[in-house]
C-alpha cells in the first residue's frame, strides 16, 4: 500500500504540471507528434460517422494488420518461436521484429531515425572499448598501461583484481551492457538538461521580443474545449506537493527543502520531455530522472538515498504528463474537453498504481532482475 500511495501522489502531480504547461507545447506547430498522429489515425478510422468505401478499406487493413501484429508478437514474446538476432552478445545488443515500432517510425522525421542508427553503430563499434575504460575507473596512473594490456587480453590475474578498478568484474560479466550504460548516461543527461533550459527560455524570449502576437489560423482552430480551471491545477499541485513532503519525510527522512528542489525543477524538465516525445514518439522518462539526480547531487552530493527518491519524484510526473498532453493534442483535432481528459487521467492513475507493484512482483518472481542470462536487465534501474 505504501508503493501504491507513493505512485498515486507523484503521478497525479504530473497530470497537473502537464496541464499547466500545455499551451507552450501544443501551440508549437513545428512538432510532429508521431504517437499522436498514430492514435489520431486509428480513432478517425474507427469512429468516422460518414464512413465511405475508402474508410471501410482502412478499417479492414487496420483490423487485419492488428491481428497479424498481435499473433506475431504472441509467437515472439509468448512462445519464443520467433527469436531475435544477436547483434553483439558482449553488449547484449539484439535485433528483432517490432511491428509497432515500424508503424510508429513512418511518422518520425528522418533525422530521428538516422540518429538512432548512428547510436547503434557507435555502441556496436566502440561499446567494448568504452566498457573497458569505465571498468578501469579508479586505476592508478602507474598501473594504467599494464591494466589496459591485461583487460585487452582477458586475463584475470591477481594484479588486475587488486589494482585495476572493476576490470575483474568486467571480464567475469556475461554482458558489458552495464558498463556502457554507466558511461553513456552522462552525455545524454547533459544534453537533456541543456534541452530543458532551451525549451523554456527560447519560447519566453521569442514571445517577449516578438511584436506580432497574433496566432496563426491553425492555432486558432481547435475542436476542443481547452479550459481547465486554474484552481484545479494549482490546487492539485499544492495538495500533491504537500503529500510528497509528508511522505518523503515520514518514510525516507527526506527534508522538505530537498523535496521542494526536486519538485521545483520538474516544470522545466517536463517541458523538455514533452518536446522530445512530440518529436521522437518516445518520452525520456529515465533521462529526466537522471537530470534530477545530477542537479540534486550538485547541491547534496552525499545524500544517496534522497537522490534516488528525487529521481522517482521526477519519473512519475514525467510519465503522466506525457499521457495527458498527448491526449490534449488529439482532442484539439477530434473534439472533447481538456477538463474531462484531466479527470479521466486522475481516475486511471489509481488503477495503474495498484497494478504496478503486483506486476513487478510477478516479473521478479518469474525472471529475476539482473544481468544474468534470462533475467530482466532493467537498464533504467542501472542508470539510476
N, C-alpha and C positions, 0 to 999 in steps of 0.2 A: 504493500500500500504506500510505502514511502516513495518508491520509484514512480508509482502512478501519480502521486501528488506533485512530485518534483517536475515530471514531464508536463503535467497539466498546466501548471503555472507558467513555466518558461515558454511553452508553445503558444499559449494564449497571448503572451507578451508580443510574440512575433506577428500575430494577426493584427493587433492594434498598431504596431510600428509599421507594418506594411501598408495599412490603410492611411497612416499619417503621411507616408512618402509616395503615395500612389500617383499624384499628378506629375511629379518630377520624372517618373519613368514612363507613364502612359502617354504623355504629351510629346515625347521624343519619337518622331515618326521615322527616324532612321533605323530604329531597332527592328529586326525582322521577326522576332518571337517564333522560332520554328516549332516549338512544342505547342504554342497557342494556335498556330496555323494548322497543325495536325489535328488538334482537338476540334477546331472550328470546322475543318473539312468534314470530319466524321459527323458532327452534330447537324450540319446543313444537309448532308446526305440522308441522314436518318429521320430528320424532322421537317423536311421541306413540305409545306402544305400544298404546293402546286406541283406535285410530282408528275413529271412527264416521262417519256421513254428514256431520255438521257439519264434522268435521276434514278430510274429503276435499274438501268445498267450499272450505274455507280454503286447502287446498293448491292447488286448481285456480286460485283467484283469485291466489295468490302466484306461481304459475308464469306465468300469463298476464301479470300486471302486470310481473313481472321481464322477460319477453321484450319487452313493449311499451316499457318504460323503456330497456332496452338498445338496442333498434332506434332509438328517437328520439334517444338520446344519440349513437349512431353517426352518424345523419344530421346532428346539430348539430355535434359536435366533430370527427368524422372526415371527413365530406364537405362540411360547411359549408352544407348545404341549408337548415337552419333557422338563421336569423341572429338575433342578439339585437337588441333595440330600443335605440337610442341614447337614453339619458335626458338626458345633458348632455355633449356632446362635449368641452368645455373642461376637464372634470374626469375624463373617462374613465369616466363612470357609464353602465352599460348594464343592461338588464333582459332576462332570458331564462328559459326553462323549465328548472327544476331539479326533476325528479320526486322525486329522493331527498330534496331539501330540503322538498318539500311533505309527503312521508310523515313525515319526522322532525318537522316542525312540528306535526303532530297530537298529539305527546306533550309539546310545550313549554307551559309556563304562559303565559297570555295576556299577562302583563306583559312577558315576554321578547320576544314578537312585536311588541308595541306600542312597546317601547323601540327595537327595530330600525327600525321605520317612522319613529319620531321622529328617529333618527340620519340616515336617508336624507333626510328633509325638511330637516334642519338643514344637511347638506352641500350639498344642491341649492340651498338658498336663500342661504346665506352663504358657500359654498365659495370662490367667486371673490374675494369681499372679504377673506376670511381669507388666501387665497393672495397677494393683493397686499400685505397687511400683513407677511406673512412675507418676501416678496421685498424689501421696503423696510427690512428689519432692517439696522442699521448706518448708516442715513441720519442726517446731522447735523440738529439741530433747526431751524437756519435754512433748510435746504433742504427740509424736510418737506412744506410746503404745495405747493411747486412740483412736487415728485416725485409727490405724490398726484394732482395735476392731469394730469401727463404720463402716468402709468401708466393713469389712467382713460380718457384719450383714445387710448391705444395708440400713442403717438408715440415711436419710438426715436430720441432725439436724443443729441448728444454730452454735454450736461449730464446727462441721465438716466444714461448709461453711467458717467460719472465720479463722480457724487455720490449716486446713488440705490440703493446696495446691489446686489442682484441683479435689479433691475427690468428691465434689458435682457434677461437670461436668461428672465425671466418672460414678456415679450412675444414672444420668439422661440420659446418652447417650444410644441410641438404640444398638450401637455396640462399642466394646472396641478396634476395629482394629487400630484406630488412635494412641492410647497409646502404643500398642505393636510395631507398626512400628517405632515410635519415639525412642524406645529403641534398636530395632534390627538393625537399620541403622548404629549405630556407630561401633559395631564389624565388620559388613560387609564392612564398609568404610575403617577401619584399615587394613583388610585383602587385600582389593583391592590396597591400597597404597603400602603395602609390596609386593604384587604380581607384581605391575607395576615396582618397583625398581628391583626386582629379574629378571623379564623378560628381562630387558635391560642389567643389569650388568653381569649376568651369561653368556649369549652368547658372550659378549665382552671379558670377561676374558678367556672363553674357546677358542676362536679364537686366542687370544694373546698368550696363553700358549701352544697351540697345534702346534706340529711340522709337522703334516700331514694335509696339506690344500687342498688335493685333494677331489673333490666332488665324491660322490657315483654315480654309473651308473644311478640310478633312478633320482638323482638330475640333471644330465647332460641331461637326456632325457626329452624333452618338445616339444610339438607340437605347441607352441605359439611363436609369435614374441614378446619378453618381453621388447623390447626397448621402453622407454618413455623418450622423450627429457628432459634433465636436466633443460633446460631453461623454459620448461612448468611448471615443479614442483616448482622451486624456484621463477619464475616469478609469478605464480599463488598464492603462499604463500605470497609473498610480497604485491601483489595487495589486497588480501583478508584481510591481517593484517592491511594494511593502511586504507582500508574502514571501518574495525571494529573500529579502533582507532577513526576515524572521527565520525562514527555513535554513538558510546558509549558516546563520549564527547558531541555531539550535542543534543542527546535525553535524556541521563541519567546522564550527568555531571560526567562521569567516567574518571578519569585521565589516560593518556596514560601509565603510569607505571603499573597501575592495569590491563589494557588490556594486556600489554606485559607479565605480570606474568601469567595471565590466558592462554595465547597462548603458552608461553614457556614450560609449563608443559604438554601440550597436546600430543607431540610425545611419551612421556613415558607412559601416560595413554592410548593412542591409541594402543600401542603395547600390553599392558596388556589386554585391552578389546578384541583385536583380538585373543589373546590366549584363553581367556575364550570362545569366540564364536566358535573357532575351536575345542574345547573340548566338550562343552555342547550343541551347536547349538543355544544358546541364547546369545545375546550381552548384556553386563551390562551397558547400556547407563545411567540409573539413578544413579547407584553406582559410575560411573566415574564423574558424575556431583556432587555427594556428596563429592567425594575425592577432587575435585577442590574447593568446598566450605570450606572443612576442612583446606586445605593448605592456601587458601585465608584468612580465618578467623584468622590464626596464625599471619599473617602479618598486616591485617587491621581488627581487631575484631569488631569495632563499625560501620562498613560500611555495613549495612544490604542490602540496595538496590543494591549496587555494588556487594555484594556477590551473590545475585540472578542472576544478569547479568552474572557474571563469570560462574555460573552453566550452563547457556544457551550457553555460548561460548564453554563449554565442551561437552554438549549433542549433538548438531547438528553435529560437526565434527566427533564425535564417531560413530554416526549412519551412516553417509555417507561413512566413511572409511570402515566400516564393509561390506557395499554393494559392493564397488569397489574391495576390496581384495578377497572377496568370488568369485567374477566374475573372477578374475585373476586365482584363484585355479582351477576353472572349465576349463578355457581357456588353461591351461597347458596340460590338458588331452583331450580336444576336438579340440584344434586349435583356432587360432584367433590372434589378435593383441592387446596388452595391451593398446596401444595409442588409438585405436578405442574405447575400453571399457571406457577409461577415457572421451573421447568426448561424448559418449552416456550418461554417468552418468551426465556430465555437462548439457546436453540437457534435461534430465529428471527432474533434481532438480527444475527448474523454475515451472514445472507443479505441483510438489508436494507442493512447497512453495505457489502457488496460491490456491490450493485446501484446504490446511490445515486450514487457518482461516475460510473458508466457512464451512468446515465440523465441526469445533469446535463450531461455532455459531449455527449450526443445532442441534448438540448434546446437547448443553447447553439449547437451547430453548425447546427441546423435553423432556429431562430427568432432567436437572439441575445438578450441580456439588456440591457434599457434601456427608454426611454420613447418611442422612435420607433415609428411605425406598424408593426404586425406583430410587434414584439418583445415578450418577456415582461417585464412591468413589475416583477415581484419586489417587491411592497410591503413584505414583511417585511425584505428587504435594505435598502430605502430607510430604514425606521425605525431599523434597527441602525446 
